[in-house]
Amino acid sequence: MENAIYHGIGKLEESGYIKISSRIEDEFLKIEVQNSGYGITEEKINEICERMRDLTTAGGVGIRNVYQRL
């Protein structure tokens, strides 16, 4: 949720939205957070994934924590 505000809609010049939904799927609670921010390019996603493979050089603490938990 914090990332949806900070990285998603926090810097928009106009209003935006955040949508939170949840469901039970295969006995797991799935929570999804969407926002109307700028998004992220496929190239940036690939770069982040590469950096996460080596946790000592991964960028943000949040990304590193999520990767370790997964």
N, CA, C and O atoms as a Tripos MOL2 file, in Angstrom:
@<TRIPOS>MOLECULE
protein
  280   279    70     0     0
PROTEIN
NO_CHARGES

@<TRIPOS>ATOM
      1 N           0.8230   -1.1810    0.0000 N.3       1 MET1
      2 CA          0.0000    0.0000    0.0000 C.3       1 MET1
      3 C           0.8750    1.2550    0.0000 C.2       1 MET1
      4 O           0.6210    2.2030   -0.7430 O.2       1 MET1
      5 N           1.8970    1.2450    0.8370 N.am      2 GLU2
      6 CA          2.8100    2.3910    0.8940 C.3       2 GLU2
      7 C           3.4380    2.6580   -0.4740 C.2       2 GLU2
      8 O           3.5190    3.8070   -0.9080 O.2       2 GLU2
      9 N           3.8810    1.6000   -1.1510 N.am      3 ASN3
     10 CA          4.4900    1.7620   -2.4730 C.3       3 ASN3
     11 C           3.4830    2.2980   -3.4950 C.2       3 ASN3
     12 O           3.8530    3.0650   -4.3840 O.2       3 ASN3
     13 N           2.2190    1.8990   -3.3720 N.am      4 ALA4
     14 CA          1.1980    2.3990   -4.2930 C.3       4 ALA4
     15 C           1.0190    3.9030   -4.1330 C.2       4 ALA4
     16 O           0.7440    4.6090   -5.1030 O.2       4 ALA4
     17 N           1.1740    4.3840   -2.9130 N.am      5 ILE5
     18 CA          1.0690    5.8250   -2.6720 C.3       5 ILE5
     19 C           2.3600    6.5160   -3.1010 C.2       5 ILE5
     20 O           2.3320    7.4470   -3.9060 O.2       5 ILE5
     21 N           3.4750    6.0670   -2.5740 N.am      6 TYR6
     22 CA          4.7460    6.7520   -2.7900 C.3       6 TYR6
     23 C           5.2270    6.6620   -4.2400 C.2       6 TYR6
     24 O           5.5770    7.6730   -4.8490 O.2       6 TYR6
     25 N           5.2410    5.4490   -4.7810 N.am      7 HIS7
     26 CA          5.7610    5.2410   -6.1310 C.3       7 HIS7
     27 C           4.6720    5.3020   -7.2070 C.2       7 HIS7
     28 O           4.9730    5.5060   -8.3840 O.2       7 HIS7
     29 N           3.4150    5.1260   -6.8070 N.am      8 GLY8
     30 CA          2.3270    5.0800   -7.7810 C.3       8 GLY8
     31 C           1.6720    6.4170   -8.0230 C.2       8 GLY8
     32 O           1.8380    7.0020   -9.0940 O.2       8 GLY8
     33 N           0.9210    6.9180   -7.0380 N.am      9 ILE9
     34 CA          0.1350    8.1280   -7.2710 C.3       9 ILE9
     35 C           0.6710    9.3570   -6.5610 C.2       9 ILE9
     36 O           0.1740   10.4590   -6.7940 O.2       9 ILE9
     37 N           1.6580    9.2040   -5.7120 N.am     10 GLY10
     38 CA          2.1490   10.3120   -4.9070 C.3      10 GLY10
     39 C           2.6710   11.4910   -5.6940 C.2      10 GLY10
     40 O           2.5900   12.6250   -5.2220 O.2      10 GLY10
     41 N           3.2030   11.2600   -6.8750 N.am     11 LYS11
     42 CA          3.8010   12.3470   -7.6590 C.3      11 LYS11
     43 C           2.9620   12.7420   -8.8750 C.2      11 LYS11
     44 O           3.4130   13.5050   -9.7290 O.2      11 LYS11
     45 N           1.7470   12.2180   -8.9440 N.am     12 LEU12
     46 CA          0.8610   12.5980  -10.0440 C.3      12 LEU12
     47 C           0.4120   14.0460   -9.8810 C.2      12 LEU12
     48 O           0.1660   14.4970   -8.7620 O.2      12 LEU12
     49 N           0.3080   14.7610  -10.9700 N.am     13 GLU13
     50 CA         -0.1600   16.1390  -10.9190 C.3      13 GLU13
     51 C          -1.6770   16.2180  -10.7730 C.2      13 GLU13
     52 O          -2.2090   17.2220  -10.2990 O.2      13 GLU13
     53 N          -2.3610   15.1700  -11.1770 N.am     14 GLU14
     54 CA         -3.8130   15.1170  -11.0380 C.3      14 GLU14
     55 C          -4.1690   14.0090  -10.0550 C.2      14 GLU14
     56 O          -3.2850   13.3160   -9.5510 O.2      14 GLU14
     57 N          -5.4400   13.8410   -9.7860 N.am     15 SER15
     58 CA         -5.8450   12.8170   -8.8290 C.3      15 SER15
     59 C          -5.6300   11.4200   -9.4120 C.2      15 SER15
     60 O          -5.5830   11.2410  -10.6300 O.2      15 SER15
     61 N          -5.5040   10.4590   -8.5420 N.am     16 GLY16
     62 CA         -5.3220    9.0710   -8.9430 C.3      16 GLY16
     63 C          -6.1700    8.1730   -8.0700 C.2      16 GLY16
     64 O          -6.9460    8.6470   -7.2410 O.2      16 GLY16
     65 N          -6.0200    6.8820   -8.2590 N.am     17 TYR17
     66 CA         -6.7730    5.9430   -7.4230 C.3      17 TYR17
     67 C          -5.8810    4.7940   -6.9870 C.2      17 TYR17
     68 O          -4.8730    4.4870   -7.6220 O.2      17 TYR17
     69 N          -6.2780    4.1680   -5.8880 N.am     18 ILE18
     70 CA         -5.6720    2.9280   -5.4010 C.3      18 ILE18
     71 C          -6.8180    1.9500   -5.1850 C.2      18 ILE18
     72 O          -7.8100    2.2770   -4.5320 O.2      18 ILE18
     73 N          -6.6780    0.7620   -5.7310 N.am     19 LYS19
     74 CA         -7.6990   -0.2760   -5.5940 C.3      19 LYS19
     75 C          -7.0690   -1.4640   -4.8660 C.2      19 LYS19
     76 O          -6.0100   -1.9530   -5.2600 O.2      19 LYS19
     77 N          -7.7240   -1.9170   -3.8120 N.am     20 ILE20
     78 CA         -7.2590   -3.0820   -3.0480 C.3      20 ILE20
     79 C          -8.3360   -4.1520   -3.1450 C.2      20 ILE20
     80 O          -9.5010   -3.8970   -2.8420 O.2      20 ILE20
     81 N          -7.9490   -5.3390   -3.5650 N.am     21 SER21
     82 CA         -8.8990   -6.4470   -3.6380 C.3      21 SER21
     83 C          -8.2670   -7.6860   -3.0170 C.2      21 SER21
     84 O          -7.0450   -7.8150   -2.9480 O.2      21 SER21
     85 N          -9.1250   -8.5870   -2.5700 N.am     22 SER22
     86 CA         -8.6220   -9.8280   -1.9710 C.3      22 SER22
     87 C          -9.5590  -10.9700   -2.3260 C.2      22 SER22
     88 O         -10.7360  -10.7690   -2.6230 O.2      22 SER22
     89 N          -9.0020  -12.1750   -2.2870 N.am     23 ARG23
     90 CA         -9.7880  -13.3690   -2.5690 C.3      23 ARG23
     91 C          -9.0670  -14.5830   -1.9880 C.2      23 ARG23
     92 O          -7.8680  -14.5400   -1.7120 O.2      23 ARG23
     93 N          -9.8070  -15.6440   -1.8140 N.am     24 ILE24
     94 CA         -9.2330  -16.9220   -1.4000 C.3      24 ILE24
     95 C          -9.0200  -17.7360   -2.6680 C.2      24 ILE24
     96 O          -9.9440  -17.9220   -3.4590 O.2      24 ILE24
     97 N          -7.7990  -18.2180   -2.8560 N.am     25 GLU25
     98 CA         -7.4650  -19.0110   -4.0370 C.3      25 GLU25
     99 C          -6.5500  -20.1530   -3.6030 C.2      25 GLU25
    100 O          -5.4680  -19.9180   -3.0640 O.2      25 GLU25
    101 N          -6.9830  -21.3760   -3.8360 N.am     26 ASP26
    102 CA         -6.2100  -22.5580   -3.4500 C.3      26 ASP26
    103 C          -5.7880  -22.4990   -1.9790 C.2      26 ASP26
    104 O          -4.6410  -22.7900   -1.6400 O.2      26 ASP26
    105 N          -6.7230  -22.1210   -1.1190 N.am     27 GLU27
    106 CA         -6.5230  -22.0410    0.3350 C.3      27 GLU27
    107 C          -5.5450  -20.9470    0.7620 C.2      27 GLU27
    108 O          -5.0670  -20.9620    1.8970 O.2      27 GLU27
    109 N          -5.2450  -20.0110   -0.1170 N.am     28 PHE28
    110 CA         -4.3800  -18.8740    0.2050 C.3      28 PHE28
    111 C          -5.1690  -17.5820    0.0510 C.2      28 PHE28
    112 O          -6.0200  -17.4610   -0.8310 O.2      28 PHE28
    113 N          -4.8790  -16.6230    0.9140 N.am     29 LEU29
    114 CA         -5.4530  -15.2950    0.7750 C.3      29 LEU29
    115 C          -4.5780  -14.5050   -0.1860 C.2      29 LEU29
    116 O          -3.3910  -14.3040    0.0730 O.2      29 LEU29
    117 N          -5.1530  -14.0620   -1.2830 N.am     30 LYS30
    118 CA         -4.4290  -13.2750   -2.2850 C.3      30 LYS30
    119 C          -4.9040  -11.8280   -2.1600 C.2      30 LYS30
    120 O          -6.1030  -11.5540   -2.2100 O.2      30 LYS30
    121 N          -3.9670  -10.9200   -2.0010 N.am     31 ILE31
    122 CA         -4.2780   -9.4940   -1.9060 C.3      31 ILE31
    123 C          -3.5870   -8.7920   -3.0630 C.2      31 ILE31
    124 O          -2.4000   -9.0110   -3.3070 O.2      31 ILE31
    125 N          -4.3210   -7.9540   -3.7730 N.am     32 GLU32
    126 CA         -3.7940   -7.2420   -4.9230 C.3      32 GLU32
    127 C          -3.9980   -5.7420   -4.7120 C.2      32 GLU32
    128 O          -5.0790   -5.2950   -4.3290 O.2      32 GLU32
    129 N          -2.9490   -4.9840   -4.9650 N.am     33 VAL33
    130 CA         -3.0090   -3.5310   -4.8710 C.3      33 VAL33
    131 C          -2.7100   -2.9660   -6.2520 C.2      33 VAL33
    132 O          -1.6630   -3.2590   -6.8290 O.2      33 VAL33
    133 N          -3.6100   -2.1680   -6.7800 N.am     34 GLN34
    134 CA         -3.4380   -1.5240   -8.0840 C.3      34 GLN34
    135 C          -3.5130   -0.0170   -7.8890 C.2      34 GLN34
    136 O          -4.1680    0.4710   -6.9690 O.2      34 GLN34
    137 N          -2.8330    0.7140   -8.7690 N.am     35 ASN35
    138 CA         -2.9380    2.1670   -8.7200 C.3      35 ASN35
    139 C          -2.8790    2.7240  -10.1320 C.2      35 ASN35
    140 O          -2.5210    2.0220  -11.0770 O.2      35 ASN35
    141 N          -3.2320    3.9830  -10.2580 N.am     36 SER36
    142 CA         -3.2800    4.6190  -11.5780 C.3      36 SER36
    143 C          -2.0110    5.4190  -11.8650 C.2      36 SER36
    144 O          -2.0360    6.3680  -12.6480 O.2      36 SER36
    145 N          -0.9260    5.0430  -11.2430 N.am     37 GLY37
    146 CA          0.3420    5.7390  -11.4470 C.3      37 GLY37
    147 C           0.9590    5.4350  -12.7960 C.2      37 GLY37
    148 O           0.3260    4.8360  -13.6660 O.2      37 GLY37
    149 N           2.1900    5.8520  -12.9550 N.am     38 TYR38
    150 CA          2.8820    5.7380  -14.2400 C.3      38 TYR38
    151 C           3.2380    4.3070  -14.6170 C.2      38 TYR38
    152 O           3.3950    4.0100  -15.8020 O.2      38 TYR38
    153 N           3.3660    3.4320  -13.6620 N.am     39 GLY39
    154 CA          3.7130    2.0480  -13.9590 C.3      39 GLY39
    155 C           5.2190    1.8570  -14.0650 C.2      39 GLY39
    156 O           6.0000    2.7370  -13.7030 O.2      39 GLY39
    157 N           5.6050    0.7060  -14.5610 N.am     40 ILE40
    158 CA          7.0150    0.3480  -14.6530 C.3      40 ILE40
    159 C           7.2390   -0.3820  -15.9710 C.2      40 ILE40
    160 O           6.4100   -1.1920  -16.3840 O.2      40 ILE40
    161 N           8.3470   -0.1000  -16.6240 N.am     41 THR41
    162 CA          8.6180   -0.7170  -17.9230 C.3      41 THR41
    163 C           9.0790   -2.1630  -17.7480 C.2      41 THR41
    164 O           9.5760   -2.5490  -16.6890 O.2      41 THR41
    165 N           8.9080   -2.9430  -18.7930 N.am     42 GLU42
    166 CA          9.3710   -4.3360  -18.8000 C.3      42 GLU42
    167 C          10.8860   -4.3850  -18.5790 C.2      42 GLU42
    168 O          11.3890   -5.2700  -17.8870 O.2      42 GLU42
    169 N          11.5970   -3.4400  -19.1640 N.am     43 GLU43
    170 CA         13.0530   -3.3640  -19.0060 C.3      43 GLU43
    171 C          13.4330   -3.1560  -17.5360 C.2      43 GLU43
    172 O          14.3630   -3.7920  -17.0410 O.2      43 GLU43
    173 N          12.7270   -2.2780  -16.8460 N.am     44 LYS44
    174 CA         13.0050   -2.0170  -15.4280 C.3      44 LYS44
    175 C          12.6810   -3.2470  -14.5780 C.2      44 LYS44
    176 O          13.4180   -3.5640  -13.6450 O.2      44 LYS44
    177 N          11.5950   -3.9360  -14.8900 N.am     45 ILE45
    178 CA         11.2360   -5.1620  -14.1610 C.3      45 ILE45
    179 C          12.3550   -6.1870  -14.3040 C.2      45 ILE45
    180 O          12.7560   -6.8070  -13.3190 O.2      45 ILE45
    181 N          12.8630   -6.3700  -15.5220 N.am     46 ASN46
    182 CA         13.9540   -7.3220  -15.7460 C.3      46 ASN46
    183 C          15.2090   -6.9170  -14.9870 C.2      46 ASN46
    184 O          15.9050   -7.7700  -14.4350 O.2      46 ASN46
    185 N          15.5020   -5.6200  -14.9560 N.am     47 GLU47
    186 CA         16.6760   -5.1250  -14.2170 C.3      47 GLU47
    187 C          16.5390   -5.4220  -12.7220 C.2      47 GLU47
    188 O          17.5000   -5.8580  -12.0880 O.2      47 GLU47
    189 N          15.3650   -5.1910  -12.1630 N.am     48 ILE48
    190 CA         15.1260   -5.4600  -10.7390 C.3      48 ILE48
    191 C          15.2760   -6.9470  -10.4530 C.2      48 ILE48
    192 O          15.8860   -7.3260   -9.4530 O.2      48 ILE48
    193 N          14.7290   -7.7890  -11.3150 N.am     49 CYS49
    194 CA         14.8380   -9.2420  -11.1170 C.3      49 CYS49
    195 C          16.2900   -9.6960  -11.1330 C.2      49 CYS49
    196 O          16.6920  -10.5400  -10.3320 O.2      49 CYS49
    197 N          17.0740   -9.1360  -12.0450 N.am     50 GLU50
    198 CA         18.5010   -9.4800  -12.1070 C.3      50 GLU50
    199 C          19.2170   -9.0720  -10.8180 C.2      50 GLU50
    200 O          20.0210   -9.8310  -10.2770 O.2      50 GLU50
    201 N          18.9170   -7.8720  -10.3380 N.am     51 ARG51
    202 CA         19.5620   -7.3880   -9.1230 C.3      51 ARG51
    203 C          19.1490   -8.2070   -7.9060 C.2      51 ARG51
    204 O          19.9380   -8.3620   -6.9750 O.2      51 ARG51
    205 N          17.9310   -8.7290   -7.8960 N.am     52 MET52
    206 CA         17.4670   -9.5290   -6.7590 C.3      52 MET52
    207 C          18.1620  -10.8800   -6.6880 C.2      52 MET52
    208 O          18.2290  -11.4850   -5.6180 O.2      52 MET52
    209 N          18.6730  -11.3540   -7.7970 N.am     53 ARG53
    210 CA         19.3770  -12.6320   -7.7920 C.3      53 ARG53
    211 C          20.6080  -12.5540   -6.8870 C.2      53 ARG53
    212 O          21.0070  -13.5560   -6.2930 O.2      53 ARG53
    213 N          21.1980  -11.3860   -6.7820 N.am     54 ASP54
    214 CA         22.3260  -11.1550   -5.8840 C.3      54 ASP54
    215 C          21.8430  -10.1930   -4.8040 C.2      54 ASP54
    216 O          21.9040   -8.9760   -4.9780 O.2      54 ASP54
    217 N          21.3650  -10.7400   -3.6920 N.am     55 LEU55
    218 CA         20.7340   -9.9290   -2.6570 C.3      55 LEU55
    219 C          21.6700   -8.9000   -2.0350 C.2      55 LEU55
    220 O          21.2020   -7.9640   -1.3880 O.2      55 LEU55
    221 N          22.9860   -9.0520   -2.2170 N.am     56 THR56
    222 CA         23.8990   -8.0720   -1.6370 C.3      56 THR56
    223 C          23.9010   -6.7750   -2.4200 C.2      56 THR56
    224 O          24.3150   -5.7460   -1.8860 O.2      56 THR56
    225 N          23.4470   -6.7870   -3.6890 N.am     57 THR57
    226 CA         23.4430   -5.5570   -4.4820 C.3      57 THR57
    227 C          22.0350   -5.0920   -4.8090 C.2      57 THR57
    228 O          21.8630   -4.0970   -5.5120 O.2      57 THR57
    229 N          21.0150   -5.8010   -4.3070 N.am     58 ALA58
    230 CA         19.6420   -5.4030   -4.6040 C.3      58 ALA58
    231 C          19.3870   -3.9950   -4.0830 C.2      58 ALA58
    232 O          19.8560   -3.6250   -3.0070 O.2      58 ALA58
    233 N          18.6410   -3.2180   -4.8550 N.am     59 GLY59
    234 CA         18.4250   -1.8020   -4.5660 C.3      59 GLY59
    235 C          17.7040   -1.5180   -3.2720 C.2      59 GLY59
    236 O          18.3520   -1.2770   -2.2530 O.2      59 GLY59
    237 N          16.3890   -1.5360   -3.2760 N.am     60 GLY60
    238 CA         15.6220   -1.1110   -2.1210 C.3      60 GLY60
    239 C          15.4580   -2.1930   -1.0780 C.2      60 GLY60
    240 O          15.4800   -3.3870   -1.3780 O.2      60 GLY60
    241 N          15.2930   -1.7520    0.1450 N.am     61 VAL61
    242 CA         15.0800   -2.6830    1.2520 C.3      61 VAL61
    243 C          13.7750   -3.4330    1.0610 C.2      61 VAL61
    244 O          13.7050   -4.6330    1.3260 O.2      61 VAL61
    245 N          12.7340   -2.7340    0.5990 N.am     62 GLY62
    246 CA         11.4180   -3.3750    0.4080 C.3      62 GLY62
    247 C          11.4810   -4.5040   -0.5860 C.2      62 GLY62
    248 O          10.9390   -5.5810   -0.3370 O.2      62 GLY62
    249 N          12.1310   -4.2800   -1.7100 N.am     63 ILE63
    250 CA         12.2620   -5.3170   -2.7360 C.3      63 ILE63
    251 C          13.0340   -6.5040   -2.1840 C.2      63 ILE63
    252 O          12.6400   -7.6530   -2.3880 O.2      63 ILE63
    253 N          14.1200   -6.2360   -1.4930 N.am     64 ARG64
    254 CA         14.9410   -7.3080   -0.9250 C.3      64 ARG64
    255 C          14.1400   -8.1210    0.0810 C.2      64 ARG64
    256 O          14.2210   -9.3490    0.0780 O.2      64 ARG64
    257 N          13.3600   -7.4570    0.9510 N.am     65 ASN65
    258 CA         12.5560   -8.1640    1.9480 C.3      65 ASN65
    259 C          11.5110   -9.0520    1.2900 C.2      65 ASN65
    260 O          11.3310  -10.1980    1.7030 O.2      65 ASN65
    261 N          10.8180   -8.5440    0.2730 N.am     66 VAL66
    262 CA          9.8070   -9.3350   -0.4240 C.3      66 VAL66
    263 C          10.4530  -10.5370   -1.0890 C.2      66 VAL66
    264 O           9.9450  -11.6530   -0.9830 O.2      66 VAL66
    265 N          11.5700  -10.3190   -1.7760 N.am     67 TYR67
    266 CA         12.2620  -11.4150   -2.4570 C.3      67 TYR67
    267 C          12.6830  -12.5010   -1.4730 C.2      67 TYR67
    268 O          12.5200  -13.6870   -1.7600 O.2      67 TYR67
    269 N          13.2190  -12.1150   -0.3210 N.am     68 GLN68
    270 CA         13.6380  -13.0890    0.6800 C.3      68 GLN68
    271 C          12.4540  -13.8720    1.2250 C.2      68 GLN68
    272 O          12.5780  -15.0680    1.4860 O.2      68 GLN68
    273 N          11.3230  -13.2310    1.4010 N.am     69 ARG69
    274 CA         10.1340  -13.9110    1.9090 C.3      69 ARG69
    275 C           9.5540  -14.8850    0.8960 C.2      69 ARG69
    276 O           9.0400  -15.9440    1.2570 O.2      69 ARG69
    277 N           9.6430  -14.5080   -0.3960 N.am     70 LEU70
    278 CA          9.1310  -15.4000   -1.4370 C.3      70 LEU70
    279 C          10.0340  -16.5980   -1.5960 C.2      70 LEU70
    280 O           9.7670  -17.4660   -2.4280 O.2      70 LEU70
@<TRIPOS>BOND
     1     1     2 1
     2     2     3 1
     3     3     4 2
     4     3     5 am
     5     5     6 1
     6     6     7 1
     7     7     8 2
     8     7     9 am
     9     9    10 1
    10    10    11 1
    11    11    12 2
    12    11    13 am
    13    13    14 1
    14    14    15 1
    15    15    16 2
    16    15    17 am
    17    17    18 1
    18    18    19 1
    19    19    20 2
    20    19    21 am
    21    21    22 1
    22    22    23 1
    23    23    24 2
    24    23    25 am
    25    25    26 1
    26    26    27 1
    27    27    28 2
    28    27    29 am
    29    29    30 1
    30    30    31 1
    31    31    32 2
    32    31    33 am
    33    33    34 1
    34    34    35 1
    35    35    36 2
    36    35    37 am
    37    37    38 1
    38    38    39 1
    39    39    40 2
    40    39    41 am
    41    41    42 1
    42    42    43 1
    43    43    44 2
    44    43    45 am
    45    45    46 1
    46    46    47 1
    47    47    48 2
    48    47    49 am
    49    49    50 1
    50    50    51 1
    51    51    52 2
    52    51    53 am
    53    53    54 1
    54    54    55 1
    55    55    56 2
    56    55    57 am
    57    57    58 1
    58    58    59 1
    59    59    60 2
    60    59    61 am
    61    61    62 1
    62    62    63 1
    63    63    64 2
    64    63    65 am
    65    65    66 1
    66    66    67 1
    67    67    68 2
    68    67    69 am
    69    69    70 1
    70    70    71 1
    71    71    72 2
    72    71    73 am
    73    73    74 1
    74    74    75 1
    75    75    76 2
    76    75    77 am
    77    77    78 1
    78    78    79 1
    79    79    80 2
    80    79    81 am
    81    81    82 1
    82    82    83 1
    83    83    84 2
    84    83    85 am
    85    85    86 1
    86    86    87 1
    87    87    88 2
    88    87    89 am
    89    89    90 1
    90    90    91 1
    91    91    92 2
    92    91    93 am
    93    93    94 1
    94    94    95 1
    95    95    96 2
    96    95    97 am
    97    97    98 1
    98    98    99 1
    99    99   100 2
   100    99   101 am
   101   101   102 1
   102   102   103 1
   103   103   104 2
   104   103   105 am
   105   105   106 1
   106   106   107 1
   107   107   108 2
   108   107   109 am
   109   109   110 1
   110   110   111 1
   111   111   112 2
   112   111   113 am
   113   113   114 1
   114   114   115 1
   115   115   116 2
   116   115   117 am
   117   117   118 1
   118   118   119 1
   119   119   120 2
   120   119   121 am
   121   121   122 1
   122   122   123 1
   123   123   124 2
   124   123   125 am
   125   125   126 1
   126   126   127 1
   127   127   128 2
   128   127   129 am
   129   129   130 1
   130   130   131 1
   131   131   132 2
   132   131   133 am
   133   133   134 1
   134   134   135 1
   135   135   136 2
   136   135   137 am
   137   137   138 1
   138   138   139 1
   139   139   140 2
   140   139   141 am
   141   141   142 1
   142   142   143 1
   143   143   144 2
   144   143   145 am
   145   145   146 1
   146   146   147 1
   147   147   148 2
   148   147   149 am
   149   149   150 1
   150   150   151 1
   151   151   152 2
   152   151   153 am
   153   153   154 1
   154   154   155 1
   155   155   156 2
   156   155   157 am
   157   157   158 1
   158   158   159 1
   159   159   160 2
   160   159   161 am
   161   161   162 1
   162   162   163 1
   163   163   164 2
   164   163   165 am
   165   165   166 1
   166   166   167 1
   167   167   168 2
   168   167   169 am
   169   169   170 1
   170   170   171 1
   171   171   172 2
   172   171   173 am
   173   173   174 1
   174   174   175 1
   175   175   176 2
   176   175   177 am
   177   177   178 1
   178   178   179 1
   179   179   180 2
   180   179   181 am
   181   181   182 1
   182   182   183 1
   183   183   184 2
   184   183   185 am
   185   185   186 1
   186   186   187 1
   187   187   188 2
   188   187   189 am
   189   189   190 1
   190   190   191 1
   191   191   192 2
   192   191   193 am
   193   193   194 1
   194   194   195 1
   195   195   196 2
   196   195   197 am
   197   197   198 1
   198   198   199 1
   199   199   200 2
   200   199   201 am
   201   201   202 1
   202   202   203 1
   203   203   204 2
   204   203   205 am
   205   205   206 1
   206   206   207 1
   207   207   208 2
   208   207   209 am
   209   209   210 1
   210   210   211 1
   211   211   212 2
   212   211   213 am
   213   213   214 1
   214   214   215 1
   215   215   216 2
   216   215   217 am
   217   217   218 1
   218   218   219 1
   219   219   220 2
   220   219   221 am
   221   221   222 1
   222   222   223 1
   223   223   224 2
   224   223   225 am
   225   225   226 1
   226   226   227 1
   227   227   228 2
   228   227   229 am
   229   229   230 1
   230   230   231 1
   231   231   232 2
   232   231   233 am
   233   233   234 1
   234   234   235 1
   235   235   236 2
   236   235   237 am
   237   237   238 1
   238   238   239 1
   239   239   240 2
   240   239   241 am
   241   241   242 1
   242   242   243 1
   243   243   244 2
   244   243   245 am
   245   245   246 1
   246   246   247 1
   247   247   248 2
   248   247   249 am
   249   249   250 1
   250   250   251 1
   251   251   252 2
   252   251   253 am
   253   253   254 1
   254   254   255 1
   255   255   256 2
   256   255   257 am
   257   257   258 1
   258   258   259 1
   259   259   260 2
   260   259   261 am
   261   261   262 1
   262   262   263 1
   263   263   264 2
   264   263   265 am
   265   265   266 1
   266   266   267 1
   267   267   268 2
   268   267   269 am
   269   269   270 1
   270   270   271 1
   271   271   272 2
   272   271   273 am
   273   273   274 1
   274   274   275 1
   275   275   276 2
   276   275   277 am
   277   277   278 1
   278   278   279 1
   279   279   280 2
@<TRIPOS>SUBSTRUCTURE
     1 MET1         2 RESIDUE 1 A MET
     2 GLU2         6 RESIDUE 1 A GLU
     3 ASN3        10 RESIDUE 1 A ASN
     4 ALA4        14 RESIDUE 1 A ALA
     5 ILE5        18 RESIDUE 1 A ILE
     6 TYR6        22 RESIDUE 1 A TYR
     7 HIS7        26 RESIDUE 1 A HIS
     8 GLY8        30 RESIDUE 1 A GLY
     9 ILE9        34 RESIDUE 1 A ILE
    10 GLY10       38 RESIDUE 1 A GLY
    11 LYS11       42 RESIDUE 1 A LYS
    12 LEU12       46 RESIDUE 1 A LEU
    13 GLU13       50 RESIDUE 1 A GLU
    14 GLU14       54 RESIDUE 1 A GLU
    15 SER15       58 RESIDUE 1 A SER
    16 GLY16       62 RESIDUE 1 A GLY
    17 TYR17       66 RESIDUE 1 A TYR
    18 ILE18       70 RESIDUE 1 A ILE
    19 LYS19       74 RESIDUE 1 A LYS
    20 ILE20       78 RESIDUE 1 A ILE
    21 SER21       82 RESIDUE 1 A SER
    22 SER22       86 RESIDUE 1 A SER
    23 ARG23       90 RESIDUE 1 A ARG
    24 ILE24       94 RESIDUE 1 A ILE
    25 GLU25       98 RESIDUE 1 A GLU
    26 ASP26      102 RESIDUE 1 A ASP
    27 GLU27      106 RESIDUE 1 A GLU
    28 PHE28      110 RESIDUE 1 A PHE
    29 LEU29      114 RESIDUE 1 A LEU
    30 LYS30      118 RESIDUE 1 A LYS
    31 ILE31      122 RESIDUE 1 A ILE
    32 GLU32      126 RESIDUE 1 A GLU
    33 VAL33      130 RESIDUE 1 A VAL
    34 GLN34      134 RESIDUE 1 A GLN
    35 ASN35      138 RESIDUE 1 A ASN
    36 SER36      142 RESIDUE 1 A SER
    37 GLY37      146 RESIDUE 1 A GLY
    38 TYR38      150 RESIDUE 1 A TYR
    39 GLY39      154 RESIDUE 1 A GLY
    40 ILE40      158 RESIDUE 1 A ILE
    41 THR41      162 RESIDUE 1 A THR
    42 GLU42      166 RESIDUE 1 A GLU
    43 GLU43      170 RESIDUE 1 A GLU
    44 LYS44      174 RESIDUE 1 A LYS
    45 ILE45      178 RESIDUE 1 A ILE
    46 ASN46      182 RESIDUE 1 A ASN
    47 GLU47      186 RESIDUE 1 A GLU
    48 ILE48      190 RESIDUE 1 A ILE
    49 CYS49      194 RESIDUE 1 A CYS
    50 GLU50      198 RESIDUE 1 A GLU
    51 ARG51      202 RESIDUE 1 A ARG
    52 MET52      206 RESIDUE 1 A MET
    53 ARG53      210 RESIDUE 1 A ARG
    54 ASP54      214 RESIDUE 1 A ASP
    55 LEU55      218 RESIDUE 1 A LEU
    56 THR56      222 RESIDUE 1 A THR
    57 THR57      226 RESIDUE 1 A THR
    58 ALA58      230 RESIDUE 1 A ALA
    59 GLY59      234 RESIDUE 1 A GLY
    60 GLY60      238 RESIDUE 1 A GLY
    61 VAL61      242 RESIDUE 1 A VAL
    62 GLY62      246 RESIDUE 1 A GLY
    63 ILE63      250 RESIDUE 1 A ILE
    64 ARG64      254 RESIDUE 1 A ARG
    65 ASN65      258 RESIDUE 1 A ASN
    66 VAL66      262 RESIDUE 1 A VAL
    67 TYR67      266 RESIDUE 1 A TYR
    68 GLN68      270 RESIDUE 1 A GLN
    69 ARG69      274 RESIDUE 1 A ARG
    70 LEU70      278 RESIDUE 1 A LEU
